[in-house]
Amino acid sequence: MHSETFEEGPSCQVGADQAWKLLPQPCPSCPWRLDQTAKDIPGFSVAKARDLADTCPDARGHGPDFDAKVFACHQSRVGEEFACAGWLATVGHCHPKVRLACVQGRVPEASLAPGRDWPALHANYGDVLRKLEASADDCAA
């Protein structure tokens, strides 16, 4: 897998007529993992992390909007983004595009829950973002 930075490809548009490329589990530096911090994400940008909030339900559990982009894996290439496995398994079911893709058979329902041997994941993006913001100072060079 090509390693692009979190800053270069934070969210993505997905094709309306094709199966989604999916990872079998979160990558080693996935921000949704409880055991990872901002310093573990290549090219981390707190501004980009904040922008990703639009891909997730808000604190009241509402959203995202239908036109919201999908939370892309930071390991995907710009222009070839694919959904973050941690995001998809944790809050992906809340995204209208994910629900539509499931109904159309382009995303398997099994990808909407963590696998048996997966690392522990945050329950919501608010927790992810707080962790990333708190650990972002460790990334300052």
C-alpha positions in Angstrom: 0.0 0.0 0.0 1.3 3.4 -0.9 1.8 5.8 2.0 0.3 9.2 1.4 0.0 11.6 4.2 -3.1 12.3 6.2 -2.9 15.9 5.1 -3.0 15.1 1.4 -6.1 12.9 1.3 -8.4 13.3 4.3 -11.7 12.5 2.7 -13.0 11.1 -0.5 -15.8 10.8 -3.0 -16.9 7.3 -3.9 -18.2 6.0 -7.1 -21.9 5.5 -7.3 -21.8 2.4 -9.5 -18.8 0.4 -8.2 -17.9 -1.7 -5.3 -15.8 0.2 -2.7 -12.2 -0.8 -2.1 -12.1 -1.9 1.5 -9.3 -2.9 3.9 -9.8 -6.0 5.9 -9.0 -4.1 9.2 -7.7 -0.7 10.3 -4.1 0.0 9.3 -1.4 0.1 12.0 -1.6 3.9 12.3 -5.4 4.3 12.1 -6.6 7.3 14.2 -9.6 5.2 15.2 -7.4 2.8 17.1 -7.2 3.4 20.8 -3.5 2.6 20.8 -2.5 5.3 18.2 -1.9 9.0 18.5 -1.2 11.9 16.1 2.5 11.1 16.2 1.8 7.7 14.7 0.1 9.2 11.6 2.5 10.2 8.8 2.1 13.9 7.9 -0.5 14.5 10.5 -2.4 17.8 10.3 -4.8 18.8 13.1 -6.6 21.1 10.7 -7.4 18.2 8.4 -8.4 16.1 11.4 -10.9 18.8 12.4 -12.3 18.9 8.8 -13.1 15.2 9.0 -15.7 15.8 11.6 -18.1 16.5 8.7 -17.8 12.8 7.7 -19.1 11.6 11.1 -22.2 12.0 13.3 -22.1 15.1 15.6 -22.2 14.9 19.4 -26.0 14.5 19.3 -25.7 11.6 16.9 -27.0 13.5 13.9 -25.4 13.5 10.5 -23.5 13.4 8.4 -25.3 15.0 5.5 -25.8 13.0 2.3 -23.4 15.2 0.4 -20.6 14.7 3.0 -17.5 13.0 1.8 -16.3 9.7 3.2 -13.6 9.5 5.8 -10.6 8.2 3.7 -7.8 6.0 5.0 -4.7 8.2 5.3 -2.8 5.4 3.5 -4.8 5.9 0.3 -3.5 7.9 -2.6 -4.8 11.3 -3.6 -7.4 10.7 -6.3 -7.7 7.0 -5.4 -9.0 7.4 -1.8 -10.8 4.6 -0.1 -12.7 4.5 3.2 -11.0 4.1 6.5 -11.7 0.7 7.9 -11.9 2.0 11.5 -14.3 4.8 10.5 -16.4 2.4 8.5 -16.7 -0.2 11.3 -17.4 2.4 14.0 -19.6 5.1 12.5 -19.8 4.3 8.8 -23.4 3.0 9.2 -24.5 6.6 10.0 -23.3 7.9 6.7 -26.1 8.0 4.0 -23.6 7.1 1.2 -22.5 4.0 3.2 -26.1 2.9 3.8 -27.0 3.3 0.2 -23.8 1.4 -0.9 -24.8 -1.4 1.4 -28.3 -1.6 0.0 -26.8 -1.7 -3.5 -24.4 -4.4 -2.6 -21.3 -2.2 -3.0 -20.3 -2.4 0.7 -20.7 -5.6 2.6 -22.6 -5.2 5.9 -19.8 -7.1 7.7 -17.6 -4.1 7.1 -19.8 -2.0 9.4 -18.6 -3.7 12.6 -15.1 -4.4 13.9 -13.8 -7.9 13.1 -13.0 -10.5 15.8 -9.3 -9.9 15.9 -9.3 -6.1 15.4 -7.6 -3.6 17.7 -9.8 -1.7 20.1 -11.4 1.4 18.4 -12.8 4.7 19.7 -16.6 4.8 19.8 -17.0 8.2 18.1 -15.0 10.8 16.3 -15.2 13.3 19.2 -13.0 10.9 21.2 -10.7 10.4 18.2 -10.3 14.2 17.6 -9.7 15.0 21.3 -6.9 12.4 21.4 -5.4 13.7 18.1 -5.5 17.3 19.3 -4.0 16.4 22.7 -1.2 14.4 21.0 -0.6 16.9 18.1 2.0 18.8 20.1 4.2 15.7 20.0 4.2 16.0 16.2 5.7 19.6 16.2 9.1 19.5 14.7 
